[in-house]
Amino acid sequence: MPFCIHDLRRTFATIADSLDIPGYAVKALLNHKGGSDVTAGYVVASVERLREPMQKITDYVLRCAGVELSAEVLPFERADRPPARRSPASP
């Protein structure tokens, strides 16, 4: 059977399921609609709620590909003061 681009979506969903990522998160990451699943309409899938499941899938794929992280990624911390104002660009 020849490879098709939809195979990547199937692989993504299979990896997500194998990592025990909740079904509603997988649906949201695949951009699937709830269909006849009424409960899905009540679940809010924000970017922040999907960040951790997506990172788990990414880490798994990178490990399988033999990619090693070059450094620990640290989150940005918010400053206590508002950002400095920029002056308008000169013509």
N, C-alpha and C positions, 0 to 999 in steps of 0.2 A: 504494500500500500504506500503510495507516495506521501511525502510530508506536506501538510498544509498549515497555514498560519494559525488556524483554529486549534491545532495540536498544542500550541503554546498556552492557550487558555486552559485547555484540559490539564496540561501538566501543572500549571499554576494552581488550579483548583485542587488537584490531587495532592500536591505538596502542602497546601494550606490545610486540607483535611487531615493529612498525616501528622501535622503539627498541632492537631486538636484546636484549631482556630474555629470559633463559633460560626455556624452556618450563615447567620445574618451578616457577619463581618465579611465572609467570603463573597456573599452576594453583592455587598456594597463595593468590595474591591474589584469585582468583575463587572460592576455597573449594571447588575441585573435588577429588574423591577420585581416588586413583590408578587405580581400576578394575583392569584386567588388567595394568597396568604394574607389574611386580614391583620394578623399580629405584626407583620413586617412594617405596616404603615405607622405603627406606634414607636418603632425603634429609630432613634435618631443616630445616624452614623456620621459624626463630624470627622474632620480631618484628624483631630487630636485622638479621637477614639480608635481610628484606623491606623495610626502611626505605629503602634507596638506590633500588631499582627503583621503589617507590611514589613517591618524590620525583621521579624522572625523569618518570614519567607525569604527575604533578601539574604540574610545571614546563611540560611540553609543552602540556597543556590550558590552563593560564593564559596562556601565550604566544599560543596560537590565539585565546583570548578577548580578547586585548588588555589583559590585566591586568598592571600593572607593580608590582613589589615596592616597598613604601614604605621599607624599610630592610633591611639585612643582618641575618639571624637568626643569633645566636651561641649556641653550646651552653652550657649551665650547666656550671660546673666544680664538682667535689666539694670540699667543705671538708676540711681536714686533721683537724679535730676533730669529735667526734660532735655531733649536733644538741642544742640546749639542751632541757632537760626542761621540760614545761609543768606548771604547777600545776593540780590538779583544779578544775573549775568550781565556783564558789560557788553554793549553792542559793538 
